[in-house]
Amino acid sequence: MKRLNTLLFSVLIMAGLSLSPAWAIKEYISTDPQSIAKVCAANGMVSILKGETDCLACHTNADPDNPPSTPDDRNANGKIYEIFRSNPSNPALLEKVLNTFCTAEVLPPRAPLPRTGQTPTAPLNPAPKGADGALQNGVAWPSPRFTDTGDGAINDALTGLAWLKNANCTDTVGGVKKDAGTLKWSQALTWSNALATGKCGLSDGSAPGDWRLPNLRELHSLVDLSQNSPALPAGHPFLSVWSTGYWSSSTVALATGQAWILNFSLGDPGRLGKASRQFVWPVRDDSSQPPSALKIGDTYQGGIVFYIDDSGQHGLIAASTDQSTGIQWYNGQWIRTGAVATSVGKGQANTDKIIAAQGAGNYAAMLAANLVLNGYNDWFLPSRDELFLMYINIGQGAPAPLTNIGGFSYDVYWSSSEGDFVVAYSQYFGNGFHHVNSKDLTFSVRAVRAF
């Protein structure tokens, strides 16, 4: 419909450039070793172009058999890069190149390890050079880490887990008596799986199956190695914690008649026969947090997950369908809205600025902001880099089996990132290139929201 080989208004206002209002755009690939990919990489970014690419490849000549021979024949993008090559120390030109051809590198989600809790003064004061307490490697604990929800559960902001507040509840649950506090391993599984609201001080609305016996790593995530008896973070909100062994759901591989326990006196794991009796501390997923196994392409909170940050708890969701196949970016006025941010995490702020500047009307940012879909009303128009993430993670640029699970058309989509009072950034979902286009053109819109 609106392909790159149609007449697109592709202009960029900068000193020294005299640009025509419309170009028949053709991309020419160059193998020049001084490629844009190297410029992007030197600034901690990646090129949005495909293959062995160089921005000298962008030309206005529509005939691939007769490429232009002079810089004057290059389109706006080609001219920008040509000028930059002749003056690479100019920070304004470098910024233009980075904004036009580069995007923030997207790494696969990681499973970062948290800190142990040891500090430069505890348990050793001072901790020697190279020791755990001196280095404090790992993900810093959030503050506050634990939240008492008032319904019998404690939410852990570090892991996204919720723990029973009473670490030694003696209620009978699922037909299993727990008067003495300890259970055999099989009983601990049954008791934990049957736990629900109305038992052990719970009023959280949980049902049988929501709670479970934690695995060894989940149980060990509570440990603070700067503390002992119990080895839990100072000021923790839990009740009746015994400084002894608690069952995990993890079986010992070498001896399947045994299971792993965690001793909360020092925070050290051990193993015991499953007929032994140990304390039980159930856990469940914090319903206010995303599921721990959330991944790109999942259906979640009203749409399709296309980005997850390093914490694994936050990211971006795309609506499952387009909100428009043809709507203008502007509202009839050639103004600067101030929505110039292009990076991930800036789409919402951009959208707010566009609406504040342009007011009421029917245009891309307003359409996205007014969306109410699957019970959610906090949608916005994505920034340039957020739009690119959709293309490479759930669009035509995604690897199988995620290739275009978002159902994008081979079309141009508006971003919320403004180039100037005349132009804004767009993304072509046919080849992954982004461009600056006149705000009065009509392109598609796909709204996103954050979680």
C-alpha positions, 0 to 999 in steps of 0.5 A: 500500500505504502511501500518504500518504492512509492513517493515518500516525503523523506526530508531531514532539516539540517545545516548544509542540506537542500532537500526536495520534498519527495523522493522515489527511494531506492536502497543500494547496498555497499560493501565499503569497509567504513560501514555505518555498522562500525559507526553504530558499534563504536557508540554502543548501538547496532545498524538497522540496515541489513547485510553488509551495509553502508549508508552511502547506499541510499540514493534517489535514483530509482534505476538499480542498473544505473546508480548515481555517481555523485553525492548530489544524487544521494537522498537525504540519508546518503547526504547525511552520511557523506557529510559526516564522513568528511567531518566525523568529529562534528557531534551534531552530525554524529547524532544525526547519523546515530538517530537515522541509522542506529538503534539500541542493541537488543540482547536476549533476556538474562537471568541475573543472579542477586547479591548474597546480602554480604556487605563491606562490614558484614559478616566481616568488618572490613571485608578483604579485597576480593571477598563477596562483601567487598565486591557485592556482585549481582543484582542489588536488592530493591528497597523495600524488598518485601511488602506485607500485603495484609492478606497473609502473604509477603511479596518479594520484589527481588524475585516476583514470588509471594511467601506465606507470612507465617513460616510455621503455620500449623493448620490442617490443610488438604486433610494433612494435619500439621500440629507439630509443625513438621511433615514428611516430604510427600505430606509437605507437597500435598499440604502446600498444593492444597493451601488456599484463602481461609487457611494460615491467615490467608485472605488473598483469594487464592485457590488450591493449586496456587501455592506450592512447595518451593524448589531449592533455588526459590527457597535459597533466594530468601537467604541473606549470608550476612545474617544467621539464626535465621539467615534472612534479611534484617527487618524481614516481615515473616513470622515464626521462622525456625532456624532449622531445616525446611523442605524444598520440592527438589529431589536429590538426583543421586538418591531419589529417596532423598530431597533437598532441604535448606537450613535457615540457621546459616542458609546452607542446603542439605539432603534428607530421606523423604520420610524425615520430618521438616518444616514447610514454607509454601510459595506462589507467584506474586499475582502483581508481578509478571510470571517468571517464565514470561517470554517474547511472543507470549500473550499477556495483559491485553496483547503480545509481549515484544520486549522484556528488560533485564529484570525479567519483570518489565517490558512492552506489549503490542496490541494484537491488531492495527488501530489504523491502516492510514492516519496522519501524524499531525493534527493539521498544524506544522509545529514542534511537539517536543516528542524527539526521544527515540529510545526504548522507554520513551514512547509514553512520554512522547505520546503525552507531549504530542497530545499536549501540543496538538490537542484534540483531533484524529491523529496517530498519537491520540488514536493510540492513547484513546485505545481501550483493549482487553481491559487496558486503557494505558496504550501509547504510540511507540517510539522509533526504537520501540517500533523497531523492536516490534519488527525484529521480535514479533514482526517480519524481522523476527526469527521463526517461530515468532516471524510476524506473530504480531500480524503486521502488514507489509506497510509503514507504521508511525512512531511517536518520535518527531524529527522536526516540525515537518517530519516524524520517524516511521518504520517500514515492516517490509524490510526493517528500515526506518525513515523520516516522513512528512507528518501529513502522510497517512500510515498505519498505527500499532499501539503498545503499553508497558508492564 
